[in-house]
Amino acid sequence: MLPADAPLSHLGPPALLLLQLLLPPTTAFFPNIWSLLAAPGSITHQDLTEEAALNVTLQLFLEQPPPGRPPLRLEDFLGRTLLADDLFAAYFGPGFPSRRFRAALGEVSRANAAQDFLPTSRNDPDLHFDAERLGQGRTRLVGALRETVVAAALDHTLARQRLGAALHALQDFYSHSNWVELGMQQPHPHLLWPRQELRSLAQVDDPTCSDCEELSCPGNLLGVTLLTSGYFGTHPSKPPGCKTGPSGLHPGLQPPTKPPGRQGFLQAAGHHPSLQPELRPGYHRQYG
């Protein structure tokens, strides 16, 4: 749903690239089974991806009025759940099909969700901004975005897969770190700019929280001003102290039962609404 106070930013090449990747036909949607375990009111990677794509599509349609048809009005969409069928009907005319768009968006979402399940990606901390490897995570994220741009000129299917992987990492940065707890209300200004240094990063040996072995650990951060992340799985090994238990960064987000071998983690696939900035530059989405 587009909030009533949603600001519009200038639509740039990233939005046009995203729309281009969503237009060709592709395969079906890959279900994210973590959504069955998420706390009530949580949002999955797929939810974030699909809503962001629809918001960008609406921005594009508002910026470029349809030839021979009345321009779209933002007020007609405020407070409503955005649907591809509604957007395409408003822009192209009643009955205009959105099937190809929805199918392509499903492929991006599938690639996003797959990052939590594929053997080559599910336990790699650099792909999920885990284990205090925020700098390495940024490198991998920027690399995936570059691969998306290159592939867009050659293979739309590959480009959509790389875009899904990049969006997963981008979403994980805000879910798996304490960026929000540090009081930040905007996306990280340097996260997507590799020449800009990520400063004030916690190191493995830095004390960041009190020890906790419970399923959920609200309030166990030590009030640090460093940017820190949680741990997932057994590699790399967790250092002594609070990092041997649940990360505790966002209470209530852990699934009710820990998967075997996962001694404490911040849920990767279900995101609490208040923790996710919108995927548009300069806009922090506030959920009610």
N, C-alpha and C positions, 0 to 999 in steps of 0.2 A: 504494500500500500504506500502511495506517495504521501508524505506528511504535508499538512496544509502550509507549513512554513518552509518548504523545500526551496532553496535558492537554485537558480539555474546558472551554471557556469558555461563559458564558451566551449562549444563542441570542437575538439581538436582531432588530429589524426588518430589517436588511440580509439576514440569512439567510432570513427569511420571504419577503422580496421576491425573492431569488434563486430560491427554490423555486417561488414563484408564476409566475415568468417561464419556468420550465422545464417546466411542466405542460401548456400548450396544445400542440396539434399544430403542426408547422412543417416546414421544408424539410430537405434532406439535408446531409451533412457536406462542408465545403470542404477539400480536402487542402492541407497546408502543405508545399510542395516543398522548403523549406529543410531539412526533416527529413532529406532524402536527402544533404545536404551536411554536416550537423552532425557534430562529433567524436563518436566512440563514447562512449556514456554520457550524452550531452547530452539535454536535455529541451526540447521545443518549447513554444511558447505554448499550443498546443492541449492538450498533456499537462498543463500546469499548470492550465489552466482546467477541464478535465474532472475532474481529481483533486480540486481545491478544491471543485467543485460536489458531488461525491459525499461528501466529508468533511462539508460543511455539511448535506447531506441526512441523513447518519447522525446528526449532532448533533440535528437536528430530531426524528428518529424516537426518539432516546433521551430527549429532553426531554419529548416528548408521546407516551406509550405508546398503542398502538392500543386502541380500545374493544373489549372482549370478547375480547382476545387477550393472551397473556403479553407483558410488556415485553421489549424488546430488551436484550441484555447487551453492554457494550462489549468484554468479553474474548472474545466470539465472533468479533470482527472484527479483533482485534489480529494483526499479522503477516500479514494476508491482503491480496490485491489487491481493492479495493472494486469491485464490479460492480453496475450498476443492477438487473439481474435479481435478484441475491441480496438486495439491500436491500429491494426491493419484495416479494419472496416472504417475507422474514422479517417484514415489517411488516404487509402486507395478507393474506398467506396464499400457499401454493404456487400457482404458475401465474398470479398476478396480473400483467397485462402492464405493461411499462415502456417500451413502444415510443414513446408520446407524449413521455415524459420524455426519452428518448434523442434523439429527433428535435429537440426544443427545445434541448437542450444542444448538439446539432450546429450549430444556428443561431448560438448564442453563440460557439462555437469558430470558425465560419466568419467571423463578423464580426471576431473577434480576428485571425485569420490574414490577413484582407484588408487590414489596416492596413499590411502590408509590401508590398502589391502594387498597390493602387489608386493611380492617378496623383495623386489629390487628397490622399493621406496618406503615401505611401511615402517621400517626400523632405522632409517637413515636420519639422524638428528639434523643434518644440514638441510634436509628437505622440509622440515617441520619447525625450524627455529627452536630446537630443544637443546638441552645439555650445555647451556651457556655458549652455544656456537652461533651467536647472532651475526657475527661478521661473515662467517662461512655461509650462513643461510642467505644473507643478502647477495653474496656472490652467485649462488645457485639460482636465486630468484631472478636477478638481472639477466643471467644467462638464458633462462627459460623464456623470458620476454624477447630477448634478441632472436632466439630460435623461432619464436612465433612470427616475428616480422619477416625473417628470411623465408620461412616456409610459406607465408601467405602468398608469395609470388609464384610458388611452385606446386604446392600440395595443400589444399584447404583442409583436408582431413588431418594431416600432420599438424598444421597450424592450430587447429582447434584442440588437438590433444595437448600440445605444448602450452596453449593458453589456459586450459583447465588445470594443468600442473602448476603453472605460475600463480593462478588465482588461489589455489589451495595453499601455497606457501604464504602468499600475501595475507590471507585470512588467518593462518596459523600464527603469524607474527603478533597480531593483536590478541589472539586467544591464549597463546602460550607464554607471553611475556607479561610484565607488570606495567606496560605502557599506560594503561588506563589508571592504575593505582597511583602512578606518579602525577596524576592530575591533568594529563594531556587530553585535550578536547578536539584535536585535529590529527590527521594522519601524520606519521613521521615525515618531516620535510626532506630527509636525505635518504630514505630507504631505497628509493628507485634510482638514485644518482650515485653510481659507483665511485666517482671522483670525490665525493663528499664523505668525510670520515664519520663513522658511527661512534659517537663519543659516550663516555661514562658507562661503559659496559662492564658488568660484573664478571669476574673471573671465577674459575672453578673453586678456588680456595677462599673466596670472599664470603663471609657470613651474611646471609640475606634473610634468613627466617629461623624461627625457633623450631626445635625438633618436634616431630609429629609422626605418629604411626597409625593414625586413624584414617577412615575413608575420606573424610572431609576435614579440612583444617582452616576454618575461617579465622582471620585476624592474626596469623602467625608470621606475617612479614615483619621485619625488624625496623621498618621505617627508613630503609635505605633509599638513597637517591640514585643508585645505580640501576641501569636497565638489566633485568635478570630474567631467566627463563626456567621452566620446569624440566623434569626428566621423564622419559618414557622408555620402558623396556629395560634391558640389561646391558646395552652397549651404547655409549661408553659406560663404564662402571660409575656408579654414583659416589660422590665423595662423602666422607663422614658428616654427621650432623643432620639438619632438617632435610637435606636433599635425598636422604635415604627413604623418606616417606612421601606421602602425597604432596604435590607441589603447593596446594593450598592457596594458589593465587586467586582463584575465583570460586568461592564456596558454593557447593550445590551443583557443580557441573560434572562431577564424577558419576559414571554409570553406577547403578545400585550394586552391581557385582563386579569385582575386578576380574578381567580376563586372566587366565593362568599365566604366570610369569610376569605380570605387569604390576610391580610393587609401587603403586602410587604414580599418578600421572594426571595431567590436566586433559580433560576429554578433548580429543582432537577433532571429532566430527560434529559434535553438538556445541553450538556457541550461544551463550546467553545474549539476549537482545541488547543489553546495555553495553556490551563490550565491543561491538563491531562498528567501526567507522564505515561510512558509505564508501564505495569504491570510486567515487568521483573526487578528483583532487580538490582539497580545500573545503570539504563538506563532511562534517561529523553528524551521522544520523542519530537522532535521539528517539528512542522507542518509549512509548508510554506504557 
